[in-house]
Amino acid sequence: MQLFLFFCGGRSAIISDMKNLETLEILEIAIQAEGDNISQLARFLEVSPSTITNWRARGGVPHMTDRFLKVVYSKQIRAAVKANKASKPAATE
C-alpha cells in the first residue's frame, strides 16, 4: 500500500489536472484504451467483467481503483482533458 501511495505521490501534478473528470469518464477512457473491450480491462484489473458493468450502472468506481486508473491511463486521460479544454469556448469578459 505504501509503495502504491508513493508511486501516486510522484504523479500528483497529473492527478490534479484530472480533478474535473468524473470517475465514470475515467473508466470510459480506460475501456477505450483497452480497445473498447470491457473483458480486457477486467482481466487487467483482475476483476470480472460484470464488476465493471456494475460500476458503470452504479455511477462510481472504488476510490483506489479510480486512483489506479488515473496513474495507469494518465496519457489517455491527459489527452481527453486537453480535448475537453479545446472544445470549450474561451471565456470573454
C-alpha angles and dihedrals in degrees: 000000000000091000091053092049090047089051092049091047090063089055097050093119090056093046092050090057089055098056092101092060119088118232091247090056089053090049090051091050090051091050091050091048088056091054098270088294117133091189092059092050090046091052090049093049091042094236132114120267089243089062091060090045089052091051089053092048093046092048097234147076125216111268099246092044088053091052091047091051090049091055098042097043097035095127093053092044092049090052090051091050090051091048090049092051091047092052093053115085116243115259113250124201 
